[in-house]
Amino acid sequence: MDFSDSMYSIAKQCFPNATIVIDCFHIVKRLCEGLEEMRLRFKRLAQVENKKAAVVFAQNEARKARNRQYYRRKHKKNPKETRGRKRIRRQKYKPLVLSNGDTKVELLTRSRNLLSQSGDKWGEHKKERARLLFDLYPQMQEGYSLICKVRDIFKRKLTIDETKHRLHEWYKDVNICTLREIKAARDCIKSREVEVLNYFINRATNASAESLNSKMKGFRAQLHGIADIPFFMYRICTIFG
């Protein structure tokens, strides 16, 4: 199950003798949600910086235009004289472009899928984008490295005691950092540590059910609503059965 309090209370009441397991998928997802909050926070800051820079640039352009207008009034053009320089038009603001062709806002926007994946799944373009992102925002790199440590714990075939020791070491690493989003995710995992460790009893997971649920949601979204429920269930059984 996930970190839902309502689902936890239902499972406790209906199945008091069952062993509740927090799926590793939901643990990593909760951490990625914290990293996503960081990305959106930095994106909002970058957008504010862009707006401020655009205002300053527009003010400078207006000042230059006034100076040029004043110069033309004081230095009347001789009809017989041809000036070599063309009239300068007011320029539009262009944000700083990075080496891969993205601006800061575009870099943060296009890094969404990148941050939810493991580094060994990145292509060359994503590696270059990640390098620029982590150079500009070291906190994002710190948060991503902490998530990779948790991924590494769940990939290994460890006993419950070994996993508990590694998790407590990870707690200490999170305590050192100053990322409130990752600390909030850490507190969520810490509050359900017993259920998280139960995963290592027989590595039970509902990944197949989550995958099927995701496919069914996507199929339902394509239909733009369901008018005939029995026929919809027939199509579901035919396609995904």
Wavefront OBJ file of the C-alpha trace (Angstrom):
o trace
v 0.000 0.000 0.000
v 0.948 3.688 -0.092
v 1.255 6.259 2.714
v -2.495 6.980 2.833
v -3.749 7.234 6.439
v -7.277 6.197 5.459
v -6.075 3.053 3.668
v -3.834 2.233 6.638
v -6.724 2.494 9.121
v -8.998 0.409 6.833
v -6.346 -2.317 6.543
v -5.825 -2.323 10.313
v -9.538 -2.641 11.060
v -10.501 -5.133 8.343
v -7.330 -7.256 8.416
v -5.911 -6.990 11.954
v -3.566 -9.971 11.530
v -2.228 -8.959 8.110
v 1.332 -7.721 7.586
v 1.111 -4.261 6.057
v 3.813 -3.456 3.509
v 4.627 -0.006 2.140
v 5.572 -0.572 -1.487
v 9.053 0.607 -2.505
v 7.433 2.262 -5.538
v 5.471 4.599 -3.271
v 8.538 5.327 -1.113
v 10.587 6.487 -4.094
v 7.519 8.309 -5.463
v 7.146 10.234 -2.196
v 10.808 11.291 -2.360
v 10.459 12.300 -6.020
v 7.462 14.442 -5.073
v 9.739 16.322 -2.648
v 12.292 16.824 -5.431
v 9.488 17.983 -7.732
v 8.490 20.616 -5.158
v 12.104 21.849 -5.158
v 12.141 22.009 -8.957
v 8.926 24.041 -9.042
v 10.248 26.376 -6.338
v 13.413 27.064 -8.310
v 11.347 27.474 -11.492
v 9.177 30.128 -9.852
v 12.307 31.960 -8.688
v 13.771 31.782 -12.201
v 10.548 33.195 -13.671
v 10.616 36.079 -11.175
v 14.271 36.766 -12.078
v 13.351 36.770 -15.768
v 10.526 39.251 -15.200
v 12.775 41.562 -13.179
v 15.531 41.362 -15.790
v 12.977 42.100 -18.548
v 11.755 45.195 -16.665
v 15.327 46.462 -16.187
v 16.113 45.770 -19.854
v 12.962 47.645 -20.981
v 13.884 50.607 -18.785
v 17.385 50.712 -20.288
v 15.960 50.509 -23.806
v 13.542 53.365 -23.045
v 16.398 55.457 -21.666
v 18.503 54.801 -24.778
v 15.541 55.715 -26.995
v 15.085 59.011 -25.136
v 18.800 59.760 -25.498
v 18.659 59.067 -29.238
v 15.568 61.245 -29.608
v 17.284 64.070 -27.722
v 20.359 63.740 -29.945
v 18.243 63.924 -33.133
v 16.521 67.086 -31.881
v 19.848 68.779 -31.101
v 21.592 67.580 -34.252
v 19.288 68.206 -37.175
v 19.951 66.088 -40.209
v 21.230 67.855 -43.314
v 19.088 66.813 -46.321
v 22.246 66.522 -48.417
v 23.998 64.399 -45.830
v 23.606 60.634 -45.709
v 24.270 58.977 -42.394
v 25.840 55.556 -42.600
v 24.207 54.020 -39.543
v 20.614 52.772 -39.663
v 18.134 53.866 -37.071
v 18.392 51.667 -33.974
v 15.140 49.967 -33.088
v 14.119 49.107 -29.565
v 15.308 45.590 -28.753
v 13.270 42.833 -27.082
v 14.525 41.127 -23.957
v 16.117 37.725 -24.525
v 16.945 35.600 -21.451
v 20.328 33.959 -21.046
v 20.662 30.809 -23.170
v 22.724 27.931 -21.801
v 25.111 25.730 -23.754
v 22.393 23.196 -24.654
v 20.066 25.902 -26.023
v 17.762 26.084 -22.986
v 17.047 29.059 -20.796
v 16.922 28.583 -17.019
v 13.127 28.265 -17.011
v 13.192 25.828 -19.943
v 15.935 23.799 -18.255
v 13.869 23.445 -15.080
v 10.708 22.658 -17.067
v 12.353 19.963 -19.192
v 14.093 18.319 -16.217
v 10.867 16.924 -14.774
v 11.136 13.407 -16.239
v 14.890 13.412 -15.824
v 14.705 13.754 -12.032
v 12.214 10.899 -11.660
v 14.511 8.440 -13.459
v 17.641 6.635 -12.385
v 20.878 8.050 -13.806
v 21.691 4.864 -15.748
v 18.560 5.447 -17.888
v 19.665 8.897 -19.085
v 20.650 9.500 -22.673
v 23.321 11.956 -23.806
v 20.904 14.907 -23.952
v 19.566 14.188 -20.475
v 23.084 13.827 -19.074
v 24.024 17.230 -20.487
v 20.815 18.758 -19.113
v 21.430 17.174 -15.700
v 24.993 18.517 -15.637
v 23.782 22.059 -16.314
v 20.931 21.723 -13.814
v 23.187 20.479 -11.026
v 25.824 23.146 -11.768
v 23.212 25.896 -11.459
v 21.324 24.346 -8.542
v 23.589 22.239 -6.278
v 20.650 21.645 -3.921
v 18.899 19.684 -6.676
v 21.963 17.472 -7.010
v 22.049 16.944 -3.246
v 18.372 15.945 -3.169
v 18.752 13.657 -6.199
v 21.762 11.888 -4.656
v 19.776 11.238 -1.462
v 16.977 9.651 -3.510
v 19.509 7.494 -5.365
v 20.764 6.166 -2.017
v 17.237 5.004 -1.140
v 16.866 3.419 -4.585
v 20.117 1.550 -3.991
v 18.839 0.206 -0.646
v 15.702 -1.269 -2.231
v 17.604 -2.767 -5.157
v 19.811 -4.861 -2.852
v 18.738 -8.150 -1.302
v 19.171 -7.207 2.349
v 17.805 -8.496 5.615
v 15.509 -6.352 7.743
v 18.312 -5.542 10.205
v 20.710 -4.527 7.431
v 18.050 -2.367 5.806
v 17.206 -0.723 9.140
v 20.874 0.141 9.681
v 21.169 1.616 6.160
v 17.956 3.596 6.577
v 19.205 5.087 9.846
v 22.456 6.069 8.120
v 20.344 7.715 5.420
v 18.374 9.576 8.102
v 21.661 11.051 9.338
v 22.582 12.179 5.811
v 19.194 13.893 5.470
v 19.672 15.600 8.849
v 22.883 17.204 7.566
v 21.213 18.687 4.468
v 19.012 21.799 4.499
v 16.327 20.591 2.077
v 12.950 20.869 3.794
v 11.146 18.909 1.057
v 13.430 15.888 1.442
v 13.204 16.145 5.236
v 9.407 16.074 5.019
v 9.611 12.902 2.896
v 12.097 11.446 5.408
v 9.660 12.091 8.268
v 6.896 10.369 6.303
v 9.069 7.266 5.807
v 10.253 7.342 9.410
v 6.669 7.386 10.725
v 5.949 4.111 8.852
v 9.365 2.503 9.218
v 7.987 -0.880 10.361
v 5.745 -1.169 7.301
v 8.614 -0.038 5.062
v 10.906 -2.743 6.474
v 8.207 -5.378 5.974
v 8.956 -5.141 2.247
v 12.175 -7.084 2.861
v 10.369 -10.100 4.332
v 9.591 -11.497 0.858
v 9.927 -8.321 -1.266
v 6.158 -8.126 -1.855
v 5.091 -5.411 -4.281
v 1.940 -4.381 -6.139
v 3.852 -2.932 -9.098
v 1.834 -5.014 -11.591
v -1.446 -3.705 -10.140
v -0.127 -0.124 -10.249
v 0.901 -0.619 -13.878
v -2.531 -1.999 -14.803
v -4.255 0.845 -12.967
v -2.156 3.403 -14.852
v -3.008 1.794 -18.211
v -6.723 1.716 -17.390
v -6.681 5.389 -16.364
v -4.998 6.306 -19.629
v -7.538 4.275 -21.600
v -10.441 5.920 -19.749
v -8.968 9.385 -20.404
v -8.916 8.661 -24.160
v -12.648 7.919 -24.125
v -13.524 11.320 -22.593
v -16.087 9.732 -20.283
v -17.984 6.440 -20.067
v -21.626 6.136 -21.141
v -21.980 2.334 -21.238
v -20.257 0.809 -18.195
v -20.805 -2.903 -19.100
v -19.359 -2.336 -22.586
v -16.450 -0.425 -21.027
v -15.727 -3.385 -18.703
v -15.922 -5.738 -21.715
v -13.337 -3.621 -23.568
v -11.111 -3.545 -20.467
v -11.227 -7.351 -20.194
v -10.552 -7.735 -23.914
v -7.620 -5.334 -24.068
v -5.938 -5.924 -20.692
v -7.216 -9.387 -19.832
l 1 2 3 4 5 6 7 8 9 10 11 12 13 14 15 16 17 18 19 20 21 22 23 24 25 26 27 28 29 30 31 32 33 34 35 36 37 38 39 40 41 42 43 44 45 46 47 48 49 50 51 52 53 54 55 56 57 58 59 60 61 62 63 64 65 66 67 68 69 70 71 72 73 74 75 76 77 78 79 80 81 82 83 84 85 86 87 88 89 90 91 92 93 94 95 96 97 98 99 100 101 102 103 104 105 106 107 108 109 110 111 112 113 114 115 116 117 118 119 120 121 122 123 124 125 126 127 128 129 130 131 132 133 134 135 136 137 138 139 140 141 142 143 144 145 146 147 148 149 150 151 152 153 154 155 156 157 158 159 160 161 162 163 164 165 166 167 168 169 170 171 172 173 174 175 176 177 178 179 180 181 182 183 184 185 186 187 188 189 190 191 192 193 194 195 196 197 198 199 200 201 202 203 204 205 206 207 208 209 210 211 212 213 214 215 216 217 218 219 220 221 222 223 224 225 226 227 228 229 230 231 232 233 234 235 236 237 238 239 240 241
